[in-house]
Amino acid sequence: MERRYITVTTLNKYLKNKFDTDPHIQSLCLKGEISNFKGHTRGHLYFTLKDEGSRINAVMFSTQASKLNFVPVDGMKVLVVGRVSVYEPNGGYQIYINEMQEDGLGNLYLKFEELKKKLSAEGLFDSSHKKTIPKFPKKIGIITAPTGAAIRDILSTIKRRFPNVETILFPALVQGELAANDIVKQIRVADNYDLDVLIVGRGGGSIEDLWSFNEECVARAIYEAKTPIISAVGHEIDFTISDFVADLRAPTPTGAAEMAVPNIIDVKNFLNQLNIRLNKDIDNIIEKNKKTLKNYKESYVLSNPLATFEIKEQKLDNLINELNSKIKYIIDIRTKKIDNIKNTYVLYNPLATFDIKKQTLNNLTKNINNIIKNIIDSKTKRMDNLKNNYIINNPDSLILQYNNSYELLLNKLNLLNPLNILSKGYSVVTKNNKTIKNTKDLKVNDKINIKLHEGNIEAKVERINE
């Protein structure tokens, strides 16, 4: 039997027709998680719709996309309505979405937000911990896959912008289950190489592809590193936990290379500008010093050097004259004072002072003797008066007088003695050793003590019926 061969285009058209005529997939409701999302400049949306076991490419044209009331992002769970058909140029089938609404956030996105919140609360994102990227590095480390566009873009950009810098590649896995630990290992190895800056990153991809840079161990390794780190993961719209922890975030690997090194052309232009400014400043300094030197050369001092000396000489003469005049004045004052001392009475009659002191001493002796005599006379007179006193001459009368006073006081005390009052028939009532002065101080059945002139009576208070 002769075989009949058909073209690939014919096959794809046939399959497309089968898809387009199947009513079961012309209005299909699906739910899944957005991944590898890309928005076209014309407003069309391209992404992958996936679940735990499978995925399908999805397209939403601008007419339908303009009706969305939210912005789709990777990791977002959505509910979509659309039709499934074949895209003839590549033979792949995909869903063309007419309607889409949110169905919560995907698991990866939730994990991302949870870890981001945790590390932010611990301070790993604080700007106070960010290290400064040096302007003119000598040695740069790069942690990324040894093959792929990322390492080529970084190396070519560094070579073009600043070819003198040394670069060291620390190859690492950047995707898959083992990638996070491998990245951590290479960060710690590179941190011992005395690098000026370290670039950590990879090219673009879906959120799953970039997930190793969202792992907590990678974030902590970046935070603990002594070397300044630039994070360069994915495209400009991609954000990972590493971007927030790193000392500087680059939108792309190429952007990281541009941030890590200066442009040699800009450096040369800057140095040329500095050279021009330096030469100009030197010329200005030379001109200024020339002008100063000229002013010195034309100054009165240099043109007439003896003039200054003559002025100083004349000033010295004036100072010497003034000094001599003051010395003469002081000598005259001292001479006059000495002459006055020579002419004093004391020097001509040195015994006169002694005579004066002697006369003063005699006067003081005489005064003291008079005072002593007056005191003795006063005391003698007082003794004579005492001798003539009645009491001294009649001591018995004083004793009699004291006895009479004693008897008088004793009689007064007897009159005031309460016991003597009791002898007249009075008594004293007490309760608990306190004297009762009013009936209000007593209650029925109170025990009281009655003090008589001779003896005590104990009694109990009773009410009297009137």
C-alpha beads as a LAMMPS data file, in Angstrom:
LAMMPS data file: protein, C-alpha beads

466 atoms
465 bonds

1 atom types
1 bond types

-500.0 500.0 xlo xhi
-500.0 500.0 ylo yhi
-500.0 500.0 zlo zhi

Masses

1 110.0

Atoms # bond

1 1 1 0.000 0.000 0.000
2 1 1 1.369 3.352 -0.979
3 1 1 2.059 5.647 1.958
4 1 1 0.586 9.121 1.856
5 1 1 2.755 11.779 3.557
6 1 1 1.311 15.048 4.791
7 1 1 2.997 18.229 5.964
8 1 1 3.342 19.378 9.556
9 1 1 1.152 22.377 8.763
10 1 1 -1.580 20.063 7.526
11 1 1 -1.377 18.030 10.715
12 1 1 -1.529 21.096 12.944
13 1 1 -4.509 22.469 10.993
14 1 1 -6.268 19.125 11.378
15 1 1 -5.635 19.069 15.140
16 1 1 -6.705 22.678 15.497
17 1 1 -9.953 21.880 13.711
18 1 1 -10.551 18.974 16.073
19 1 1 -9.982 21.233 19.112
20 1 1 -12.155 24.020 17.745
21 1 1 -15.084 21.677 17.014
22 1 1 -15.031 19.850 20.355
23 1 1 -17.824 21.437 22.470
24 1 1 -16.287 20.140 25.716
25 1 1 -13.273 22.455 25.455
26 1 1 -14.835 25.486 23.773
27 1 1 -16.111 26.919 27.038
28 1 1 -13.903 25.452 29.722
29 1 1 -13.625 26.521 33.368
30 1 1 -10.212 25.971 34.924
31 1 1 -8.537 26.826 38.190
32 1 1 -4.821 26.953 38.764
33 1 1 -1.803 29.006 39.761
34 1 1 -0.150 31.658 37.583
35 1 1 3.498 31.068 36.786
36 1 1 6.065 32.628 34.426
37 1 1 3.800 35.642 33.914
38 1 1 4.680 38.146 31.159
39 1 1 2.779 41.220 30.080
40 1 1 3.207 42.393 26.487
41 1 1 3.510 46.074 25.661
42 1 1 0.332 45.765 23.559
43 1 1 -1.644 44.650 26.619
44 1 1 -1.735 40.894 25.919
45 1 1 -1.000 38.550 28.856
46 1 1 1.063 35.365 28.519
47 1 1 1.571 32.917 31.389
48 1 1 1.433 29.305 32.510
49 1 1 -1.538 27.946 34.424
50 1 1 -0.515 25.053 36.668
51 1 1 -1.491 22.829 39.560
52 1 1 0.388 20.196 41.564
53 1 1 0.613 17.744 38.654
54 1 1 0.507 19.563 35.342
55 1 1 0.518 22.861 33.462
56 1 1 -0.891 24.521 30.352
57 1 1 0.102 27.659 28.452
58 1 1 -2.426 30.474 28.643
59 1 1 -3.115 33.619 26.605
60 1 1 -5.402 36.527 27.445
61 1 1 -5.648 39.205 24.772
62 1 1 -5.800 42.895 25.612
63 1 1 -9.558 43.193 24.930
64 1 1 -10.348 40.760 27.755
65 1 1 -7.322 41.739 29.906
66 1 1 -8.425 45.376 30.065
67 1 1 -11.537 44.274 31.982
68 1 1 -9.522 42.808 34.902
69 1 1 -9.869 44.557 38.268
70 1 1 -6.553 43.178 39.616
71 1 1 -2.956 42.797 38.470
72 1 1 -1.960 39.153 37.858
73 1 1 1.362 38.079 39.392
74 1 1 3.308 34.846 39.706
75 1 1 1.986 32.603 42.438
76 1 1 -1.567 33.952 42.280
77 1 1 -4.383 31.395 42.159
78 1 1 -7.073 32.219 39.591
79 1 1 -10.342 30.946 38.156
80 1 1 -10.494 31.218 34.313
81 1 1 -13.045 30.647 31.570
82 1 1 -11.846 30.102 28.014
83 1 1 -11.394 27.770 25.066
84 1 1 -8.584 25.358 24.304
85 1 1 -7.072 25.402 20.818
86 1 1 -3.834 24.643 18.957
87 1 1 -1.313 27.306 18.053
88 1 1 -0.361 26.155 14.549
89 1 1 3.175 27.652 14.263
90 1 1 4.556 25.419 17.069
91 1 1 1.865 22.762 17.354
92 1 1 1.309 23.514 21.039
93 1 1 -2.105 23.697 22.547
94 1 1 -3.111 26.446 24.957
95 1 1 -6.098 28.017 26.585
96 1 1 -7.395 31.347 25.302
97 1 1 -8.888 33.068 28.345
98 1 1 -12.017 35.227 28.155
99 1 1 -12.619 35.732 31.881
100 1 1 -10.361 35.542 34.946
101 1 1 -10.814 36.197 38.644
102 1 1 -8.718 35.756 41.767
103 1 1 -8.894 32.515 43.727
104 1 1 -6.475 33.394 46.517
105 1 1 -2.658 33.350 46.449
106 1 1 -0.506 30.409 45.480
107 1 1 1.494 28.395 48.017
108 1 1 4.849 29.720 46.816
109 1 1 3.655 33.300 47.008
110 1 1 2.328 32.736 50.534
111 1 1 5.668 31.216 51.575
112 1 1 7.450 34.197 50.018
113 1 1 5.347 36.737 51.923
114 1 1 5.599 34.793 55.192
115 1 1 9.423 34.581 55.039
116 1 1 9.672 38.212 53.937
117 1 1 7.621 39.323 56.942
118 1 1 9.675 37.159 59.340
119 1 1 13.091 38.352 58.149
120 1 1 11.953 41.972 58.028
121 1 1 10.846 41.742 61.677
122 1 1 14.303 40.381 62.572
123 1 1 15.963 43.387 60.927
124 1 1 17.667 41.576 58.021
125 1 1 16.348 44.186 55.576
126 1 1 17.350 47.262 57.607
127 1 1 19.451 49.800 55.733
128 1 1 21.715 50.181 58.783
129 1 1 23.178 46.729 57.982
130 1 1 23.855 47.516 54.315
131 1 1 27.539 47.637 53.361
132 1 1 28.835 50.196 50.862
133 1 1 29.773 48.981 47.391
134 1 1 33.307 50.277 46.590
135 1 1 33.565 52.635 43.603
136 1 1 36.801 51.168 42.249
137 1 1 36.940 47.450 43.086
138 1 1 40.064 45.393 42.369
139 1 1 38.579 41.920 42.808
140 1 1 34.987 40.829 42.083
141 1 1 33.429 37.442 42.840
142 1 1 30.497 36.017 40.852
143 1 1 28.179 33.270 42.111
144 1 1 25.994 31.876 39.324
145 1 1 25.740 28.978 36.920
146 1 1 29.004 28.495 34.948
147 1 1 27.011 28.275 31.719
148 1 1 24.189 30.428 30.487
149 1 1 23.536 34.007 29.537
150 1 1 23.938 35.456 33.049
151 1 1 27.675 34.770 33.444
152 1 1 28.371 35.837 29.854
153 1 1 26.516 39.114 30.316
154 1 1 28.275 39.862 33.624
155 1 1 31.786 39.107 32.365
156 1 1 31.341 40.943 29.052
157 1 1 29.914 44.007 30.795
158 1 1 32.743 44.111 33.364
159 1 1 35.401 43.649 30.675
160 1 1 33.887 46.403 28.568
161 1 1 33.403 48.880 31.412
162 1 1 36.433 48.218 33.647
163 1 1 38.852 45.683 32.135
164 1 1 41.531 46.036 34.850
165 1 1 39.429 44.396 37.567
166 1 1 39.997 40.732 38.515
167 1 1 36.943 38.433 38.393
168 1 1 36.545 35.060 40.108
169 1 1 33.683 32.688 39.253
170 1 1 32.247 30.525 42.033
171 1 1 30.049 28.100 40.038
172 1 1 26.815 27.117 41.733
173 1 1 23.503 25.477 41.034
174 1 1 20.844 28.180 40.648
175 1 1 17.766 26.003 40.151
176 1 1 16.383 22.870 41.751
177 1 1 16.255 21.303 45.191
178 1 1 20.041 21.364 45.746
179 1 1 20.530 24.941 44.540
180 1 1 19.934 26.781 47.838
181 1 1 22.548 24.818 49.799
182 1 1 25.032 25.120 46.922
183 1 1 24.572 28.909 46.809
184 1 1 25.092 29.138 50.600
185 1 1 28.265 27.064 50.313
186 1 1 29.707 29.278 47.550
187 1 1 28.863 32.492 49.459
188 1 1 30.837 31.246 52.466
189 1 1 33.745 30.141 50.278
190 1 1 33.826 33.459 48.398
191 1 1 33.676 35.403 51.670
192 1 1 37.217 34.183 52.459
193 1 1 38.738 35.438 49.180
194 1 1 39.232 39.077 50.238
195 1 1 36.826 40.295 47.546
196 1 1 35.774 43.908 47.145
197 1 1 32.282 42.922 46.008
198 1 1 30.327 39.721 45.316
199 1 1 27.587 39.322 42.662
200 1 1 25.000 36.602 43.403
201 1 1 22.319 35.843 40.841
202 1 1 21.023 34.207 37.703
203 1 1 18.935 34.945 34.611
204 1 1 15.174 35.191 34.425
205 1 1 12.620 32.430 34.857
206 1 1 9.410 31.488 36.564
207 1 1 8.891 31.839 40.289
208 1 1 9.751 28.155 40.629
209 1 1 13.003 28.666 38.718
210 1 1 14.026 31.554 40.978
211 1 1 12.851 29.940 44.210
212 1 1 16.307 28.978 45.519
213 1 1 16.952 32.709 46.018
214 1 1 13.836 32.852 48.229
215 1 1 15.146 30.258 50.684
216 1 1 15.848 31.383 54.261
217 1 1 19.326 29.801 54.373
218 1 1 20.416 31.852 51.338
219 1 1 19.048 35.054 52.892
220 1 1 20.929 34.469 56.139
221 1 1 24.157 33.600 54.329
222 1 1 23.972 36.913 52.432
223 1 1 23.230 38.802 55.655
224 1 1 26.140 37.199 57.535
225 1 1 28.708 37.712 54.758
226 1 1 31.508 40.240 55.363
227 1 1 31.817 41.004 51.637
228 1 1 29.396 43.554 50.102
229 1 1 26.880 41.620 47.971
230 1 1 24.891 42.679 44.901
231 1 1 21.791 40.565 44.235
232 1 1 21.077 40.040 40.502
233 1 1 18.206 37.590 40.148
234 1 1 15.935 37.408 37.102
235 1 1 14.492 40.380 35.288
236 1 1 13.629 43.859 36.493
237 1 1 10.097 42.823 37.526
238 1 1 11.354 39.835 39.534
239 1 1 11.865 40.294 43.279
240 1 1 13.317 37.671 45.620
241 1 1 14.159 37.561 49.330
242 1 1 17.843 37.803 48.364
243 1 1 17.156 41.223 46.808
244 1 1 15.887 42.588 50.137
245 1 1 18.770 41.174 52.225
246 1 1 21.605 42.056 49.839
247 1 1 23.536 45.311 50.194
248 1 1 22.382 46.352 46.706
249 1 1 19.718 44.994 44.340
250 1 1 20.314 44.965 40.568
251 1 1 17.414 44.578 38.114
252 1 1 19.373 42.106 35.962
253 1 1 22.773 40.353 35.960
254 1 1 23.969 42.929 33.419
255 1 1 22.758 45.691 35.715
256 1 1 24.716 44.118 38.591
257 1 1 27.923 44.263 36.529
258 1 1 27.245 47.926 35.744
259 1 1 26.706 48.666 39.440
260 1 1 29.804 46.741 40.508
261 1 1 32.333 48.586 38.335
262 1 1 32.567 52.100 36.959
263 1 1 32.678 52.812 33.230
264 1 1 36.325 53.175 32.239
265 1 1 35.345 55.852 29.721
266 1 1 33.578 57.840 32.439
267 1 1 36.594 57.365 34.718
268 1 1 38.971 58.591 32.015
269 1 1 36.731 61.579 31.310
270 1 1 36.553 62.311 35.030
271 1 1 40.342 62.054 35.354
272 1 1 40.762 64.353 32.340
273 1 1 38.443 66.842 33.959
274 1 1 40.406 66.568 37.202
275 1 1 43.643 67.031 35.259
276 1 1 42.280 70.147 33.562
277 1 1 41.035 71.528 36.877
278 1 1 44.305 70.638 38.588
279 1 1 46.391 72.359 35.925
280 1 1 44.122 75.376 36.105
281 1 1 44.396 75.482 39.907
282 1 1 48.201 75.146 39.692
283 1 1 48.359 77.989 37.157
284 1 1 46.207 80.131 39.432
285 1 1 48.446 79.362 42.424
286 1 1 51.585 80.167 40.413
287 1 1 50.103 83.465 39.191
288 1 1 48.995 84.342 42.690
289 1 1 52.459 83.593 44.099
290 1 1 54.105 85.561 41.286
291 1 1 51.936 88.520 42.155
292 1 1 52.780 88.149 45.841
293 1 1 56.497 87.887 45.055
294 1 1 56.288 90.979 42.872
295 1 1 54.602 92.881 45.696
296 1 1 57.375 91.789 48.059
297 1 1 60.065 92.862 45.606
298 1 1 58.452 96.265 45.165
299 1 1 57.806 96.754 48.868
300 1 1 59.429 99.670 50.769
301 1 1 61.257 97.288 53.126
302 1 1 63.145 95.413 50.422
303 1 1 63.866 98.530 48.351
304 1 1 65.115 100.422 51.463
305 1 1 66.363 97.780 53.921
306 1 1 68.294 100.314 56.077
307 1 1 65.164 102.394 56.598
308 1 1 63.609 99.716 58.771
309 1 1 66.860 99.366 60.727
310 1 1 67.018 103.110 61.285
311 1 1 63.473 103.152 62.597
312 1 1 64.246 100.295 64.981
313 1 1 67.478 102.027 66.060
314 1 1 65.633 105.251 66.826
315 1 1 62.963 103.347 68.720
316 1 1 65.689 101.617 70.750
317 1 1 67.233 104.995 71.657
318 1 1 63.866 106.227 72.837
319 1 1 63.381 103.139 74.979
320 1 1 66.861 103.507 76.512
321 1 1 66.209 107.165 77.335
322 1 1 62.877 106.309 78.876
323 1 1 64.447 103.502 80.892
324 1 1 67.257 105.779 82.182
325 1 1 64.729 108.406 83.147
326 1 1 62.669 105.903 85.135
327 1 1 65.777 104.510 86.840
328 1 1 66.878 108.027 87.844
329 1 1 63.402 108.758 89.196
330 1 1 63.385 105.602 91.316
331 1 1 66.879 106.344 92.660
332 1 1 65.848 109.888 93.630
333 1 1 62.783 108.560 95.468
334 1 1 64.863 105.979 97.367
335 1 1 67.587 108.559 98.206
336 1 1 65.026 110.982 99.593
337 1 1 63.492 108.241 101.720
338 1 1 66.923 107.289 103.131
339 1 1 67.653 110.942 103.989
340 1 1 64.375 111.200 105.871
341 1 1 65.239 108.093 107.860
342 1 1 68.689 109.485 108.687
343 1 1 67.150 112.681 110.036
344 1 1 64.668 110.950 112.332
345 1 1 64.721 111.567 116.167
346 1 1 65.225 107.863 116.825
347 1 1 68.557 107.669 115.057
348 1 1 69.905 110.832 116.812
349 1 1 68.586 109.736 120.256
350 1 1 68.448 105.913 120.283
351 1 1 67.887 105.880 124.139
352 1 1 64.791 108.058 123.785
353 1 1 62.664 105.125 122.685
354 1 1 63.895 103.083 125.650
355 1 1 63.030 105.960 128.040
356 1 1 59.537 106.163 126.573
357 1 1 58.961 102.410 126.996
358 1 1 60.346 102.577 130.563
359 1 1 58.015 105.455 131.494
360 1 1 55.062 103.494 130.030
361 1 1 56.010 100.432 132.098
362 1 1 56.227 102.529 135.300
363 1 1 52.780 103.980 134.644
364 1 1 51.310 100.511 134.076
365 1 1 52.913 99.216 137.312
366 1 1 51.493 102.129 139.265
367 1 1 48.002 101.587 137.822
368 1 1 48.083 97.853 138.641
369 1 1 49.125 98.566 142.260
370 1 1 46.266 101.055 142.639
371 1 1 43.761 98.540 141.278
372 1 1 45.020 95.804 143.623
373 1 1 44.809 98.188 146.642
374 1 1 41.222 99.167 145.716
375 1 1 40.184 95.522 145.472
376 1 1 41.746 94.713 148.876
377 1 1 40.039 97.728 150.503
378 1 1 36.656 96.676 149.030
379 1 1 36.956 93.134 150.271
380 1 1 38.084 94.302 153.717
381 1 1 35.092 96.609 154.050
382 1 1 32.738 93.804 153.049
383 1 1 34.251 91.529 155.722
384 1 1 33.707 94.206 158.346
385 1 1 30.043 94.477 157.315
386 1 1 29.616 90.725 157.627
387 1 1 31.098 90.761 161.126
388 1 1 28.459 93.274 162.234
389 1 1 25.553 91.219 160.753
390 1 1 22.734 90.133 163.206
391 1 1 22.570 86.568 161.940
392 1 1 26.263 86.044 162.336
393 1 1 26.141 87.418 165.870
394 1 1 22.821 85.518 166.721
395 1 1 22.855 82.103 164.886
396 1 1 20.135 80.660 167.230
397 1 1 17.559 83.142 165.970
398 1 1 18.076 81.817 162.394
399 1 1 17.470 78.219 163.559
400 1 1 14.306 79.279 165.407
401 1 1 13.069 81.077 162.331
402 1 1 13.557 77.942 160.174
403 1 1 11.759 75.735 162.747
404 1 1 8.709 78.008 162.729
405 1 1 8.557 77.897 158.911
406 1 1 8.790 74.102 158.960
407 1 1 5.871 73.739 161.369
408 1 1 3.781 76.107 159.304
409 1 1 4.375 74.071 156.085
410 1 1 3.667 70.807 157.878
411 1 1 0.272 72.113 159.097
412 1 1 -0.635 73.142 155.518
413 1 1 0.239 69.675 154.193
414 1 1 -1.916 68.017 156.838
415 1 1 -4.846 70.180 155.825
416 1 1 -4.418 69.132 152.178
417 1 1 -3.908 65.406 152.927
418 1 1 -6.963 63.467 151.552
419 1 1 -6.622 60.874 154.301
420 1 1 -7.319 63.536 156.927
421 1 1 -10.459 64.442 154.944
422 1 1 -11.566 60.788 155.157
423 1 1 -11.316 60.987 158.966
424 1 1 -14.187 63.412 158.893
425 1 1 -16.505 60.731 157.411
426 1 1 -15.802 61.185 153.725
427 1 1 -14.843 58.318 151.350
428 1 1 -13.232 57.880 147.888
429 1 1 -14.873 55.667 145.163
430 1 1 -12.603 54.106 142.525
431 1 1 -13.102 51.716 139.598
432 1 1 -10.058 50.051 138.125
433 1 1 -7.847 52.378 140.245
434 1 1 -9.518 55.466 138.698
435 1 1 -11.406 57.924 140.920
436 1 1 -15.154 58.179 140.140
437 1 1 -16.329 61.777 139.978
438 1 1 -19.658 61.368 138.161
439 1 1 -22.393 58.702 138.102
440 1 1 -22.134 58.690 134.315
441 1 1 -18.791 56.912 134.750
442 1 1 -20.586 53.870 136.276
443 1 1 -22.795 51.122 134.836
444 1 1 -24.944 48.475 136.487
445 1 1 -22.902 45.482 137.752
446 1 1 -19.637 47.482 137.740
447 1 1 -17.342 46.502 140.624
448 1 1 -16.157 49.488 142.650
449 1 1 -13.827 50.096 145.642
450 1 1 -14.790 52.468 148.472
451 1 1 -11.846 53.899 150.439
452 1 1 -12.748 54.877 154.082
453 1 1 -10.585 56.480 156.780
454 1 1 -9.907 53.006 158.086
455 1 1 -10.317 50.087 155.622
456 1 1 -11.758 49.444 152.119
457 1 1 -15.161 48.187 150.913
458 1 1 -15.732 46.333 147.607
459 1 1 -19.237 46.757 146.166
460 1 1 -21.284 46.191 143.013
461 1 1 -23.423 48.841 141.360
462 1 1 -27.187 48.110 141.295
463 1 1 -30.091 50.053 139.869
464 1 1 -32.464 51.633 142.535
465 1 1 -36.145 51.385 141.667
466 1 1 -37.744 54.690 142.416

Bonds

1 1 1 2
2 1 2 3
3 1 3 4
4 1 4 5
5 1 5 6
6 1 6 7
7 1 7 8
8 1 8 9
9 1 9 10
10 1 10 11
11 1 11 12
12 1 12 13
13 1 13 14
14 1 14 15
15 1 15 16
16 1 16 17
17 1 17 18
18 1 18 19
19 1 19 20
20 1 20 21
21 1 21 22
22 1 22 23
23 1 23 24
24 1 24 25
25 1 25 26
26 1 26 27
27 1 27 28
28 1 28 29
29 1 29 30
30 1 30 31
31 1 31 32
32 1 32 33
33 1 33 34
34 1 34 35
35 1 35 36
36 1 36 37
37 1 37 38
38 1 38 39
39 1 39 40
40 1 40 41
41 1 41 42
42 1 42 43
43 1 43 44
44 1 44 45
45 1 45 46
46 1 46 47
47 1 47 48
48 1 48 49
49 1 49 50
50 1 50 51
51 1 51 52
52 1 52 53
53 1 53 54
54 1 54 55
55 1 55 56
56 1 56 57
57 1 57 58
58 1 58 59
59 1 59 60
60 1 60 61
61 1 61 62
62 1 62 63
63 1 63 64
64 1 64 65
65 1 65 66
66 1 66 67
67 1 67 68
68 1 68 69
69 1 69 70
70 1 70 71
71 1 71 72
72 1 72 73
73 1 73 74
74 1 74 75
75 1 75 76
76 1 76 77
77 1 77 78
78 1 78 79
79 1 79 80
80 1 80 81
81 1 81 82
82 1 82 83
83 1 83 84
84 1 84 85
85 1 85 86
86 1 86 87
87 1 87 88
88 1 88 89
89 1 89 90
90 1 90 91
91 1 91 92
92 1 92 93
93 1 93 94
94 1 94 95
95 1 95 96
96 1 96 97
97 1 97 98
98 1 98 99
99 1 99 100
100 1 100 101
101 1 101 102
102 1 102 103
103 1 103 104
104 1 104 105
105 1 105 106
106 1 106 107
107 1 107 108
108 1 108 109
109 1 109 110
110 1 110 111
111 1 111 112
112 1 112 113
113 1 113 114
114 1 114 115
115 1 115 116
116 1 116 117
117 1 117 118
118 1 118 119
119 1 119 120
120 1 120 121
121 1 121 122
122 1 122 123
123 1 123 124
124 1 124 125
125 1 125 126
126 1 126 127
127 1 127 128
128 1 128 129
129 1 129 130
130 1 130 131
131 1 131 132
132 1 132 133
133 1 133 134
134 1 134 135
135 1 135 136
136 1 136 137
137 1 137 138
138 1 138 139
139 1 139 140
140 1 140 141
141 1 141 142
142 1 142 143
143 1 143 144
144 1 144 145
145 1 145 146
146 1 146 147
147 1 147 148
148 1 148 149
149 1 149 150
150 1 150 151
151 1 151 152
152 1 152 153
153 1 153 154
154 1 154 155
155 1 155 156
156 1 156 157
157 1 157 158
158 1 158 159
159 1 159 160
160 1 160 161
161 1 161 162
162 1 162 163
163 1 163 164
164 1 164 165
165 1 165 166
166 1 166 167
167 1 167 168
168 1 168 169
169 1 169 170
170 1 170 171
171 1 171 172
172 1 172 173
173 1 173 174
174 1 174 175
175 1 175 176
176 1 176 177
177 1 177 178
178 1 178 179
179 1 179 180
180 1 180 181
181 1 181 182
182 1 182 183
183 1 183 184
184 1 184 185
185 1 185 186
186 1 186 187
187 1 187 188
188 1 188 189
189 1 189 190
190 1 190 191
191 1 191 192
192 1 192 193
193 1 193 194
194 1 194 195
195 1 195 196
196 1 196 197
197 1 197 198
198 1 198 199
199 1 199 200
200 1 200 201
201 1 201 202
202 1 202 203
203 1 203 204
204 1 204 205
205 1 205 206
206 1 206 207
207 1 207 208
208 1 208 209
209 1 209 210
210 1 210 211
211 1 211 212
212 1 212 213
213 1 213 214
214 1 214 215
215 1 215 216
216 1 216 217
217 1 217 218
218 1 218 219
219 1 219 220
220 1 220 221
221 1 221 222
222 1 222 223
223 1 223 224
224 1 224 225
225 1 225 226
226 1 226 227
227 1 227 228
228 1 228 229
229 1 229 230
230 1 230 231
231 1 231 232
232 1 232 233
233 1 233 234
234 1 234 235
235 1 235 236
236 1 236 237
237 1 237 238
238 1 238 239
239 1 239 240
240 1 240 241
241 1 241 242
242 1 242 243
243 1 243 244
244 1 244 245
245 1 245 246
246 1 246 247
247 1 247 248
248 1 248 249
249 1 249 250
250 1 250 251
251 1 251 252
252 1 252 253
253 1 253 254
254 1 254 255
255 1 255 256
256 1 256 257
257 1 257 258
258 1 258 259
259 1 259 260
260 1 260 261
261 1 261 262
262 1 262 263
263 1 263 264
264 1 264 265
265 1 265 266
266 1 266 267
267 1 267 268
268 1 268 269
269 1 269 270
270 1 270 271
271 1 271 272
272 1 272 273
273 1 273 274
274 1 274 275
275 1 275 276
276 1 276 277
277 1 277 278
278 1 278 279
279 1 279 280
280 1 280 281
281 1 281 282
282 1 282 283
283 1 283 284
284 1 284 285
285 1 285 286
286 1 286 287
287 1 287 288
288 1 288 289
289 1 289 290
290 1 290 291
291 1 291 292
292 1 292 293
293 1 293 294
294 1 294 295
295 1 295 296
296 1 296 297
297 1 297 298
298 1 298 299
299 1 299 300
300 1 300 301
301 1 301 302
302 1 302 303
303 1 303 304
304 1 304 305
305 1 305 306
306 1 306 307
307 1 307 308
308 1 308 309
309 1 309 310
310 1 310 311
311 1 311 312
312 1 312 313
313 1 313 314
314 1 314 315
315 1 315 316
316 1 316 317
317 1 317 318
318 1 318 319
319 1 319 320
320 1 320 321
321 1 321 322
322 1 322 323
323 1 323 324
324 1 324 325
325 1 325 326
326 1 326 327
327 1 327 328
328 1 328 329
329 1 329 330
330 1 330 331
331 1 331 332
332 1 332 333
333 1 333 334
334 1 334 335
335 1 335 336
336 1 336 337
337 1 337 338
338 1 338 339
339 1 339 340
340 1 340 341
341 1 341 342
342 1 342 343
343 1 343 344
344 1 344 345
345 1 345 346
346 1 346 347
347 1 347 348
348 1 348 349
349 1 349 350
350 1 350 351
351 1 351 352
352 1 352 353
353 1 353 354
354 1 354 355
355 1 355 356
356 1 356 357
357 1 357 358
358 1 358 359
359 1 359 360
360 1 360 361
361 1 361 362
362 1 362 363
363 1 363 364
364 1 364 365
365 1 365 366
366 1 366 367
367 1 367 368
368 1 368 369
369 1 369 370
370 1 370 371
371 1 371 372
372 1 372 373
373 1 373 374
374 1 374 375
375 1 375 376
376 1 376 377
377 1 377 378
378 1 378 379
379 1 379 380
380 1 380 381
381 1 381 382
382 1 382 383
383 1 383 384
384 1 384 385
385 1 385 386
386 1 386 387
387 1 387 388
388 1 388 389
389 1 389 390
390 1 390 391
391 1 391 392
392 1 392 393
393 1 393 394
394 1 394 395
395 1 395 396
396 1 396 397
397 1 397 398
398 1 398 399
399 1 399 400
400 1 400 401
401 1 401 402
402 1 402 403
403 1 403 404
404 1 404 405
405 1 405 406
406 1 406 407
407 1 407 408
408 1 408 409
409 1 409 410
410 1 410 411
411 1 411 412
412 1 412 413
413 1 413 414
414 1 414 415
415 1 415 416
416 1 416 417
417 1 417 418
418 1 418 419
419 1 419 420
420 1 420 421
421 1 421 422
422 1 422 423
423 1 423 424
424 1 424 425
425 1 425 426
426 1 426 427
427 1 427 428
428 1 428 429
429 1 429 430
430 1 430 431
431 1 431 432
432 1 432 433
433 1 433 434
434 1 434 435
435 1 435 436
436 1 436 437
437 1 437 438
438 1 438 439
439 1 439 440
440 1 440 441
441 1 441 442
442 1 442 443
443 1 443 444
444 1 444 445
445 1 445 446
446 1 446 447
447 1 447 448
448 1 448 449
449 1 449 450
450 1 450 451
451 1 451 452
452 1 452 453
453 1 453 454
454 1 454 455
455 1 455 456
456 1 456 457
457 1 457 458
458 1 458 459
459 1 459 460
460 1 460 461
461 1 461 462
462 1 462 463
463 1 463 464
464 1 464 465
465 1 465 466
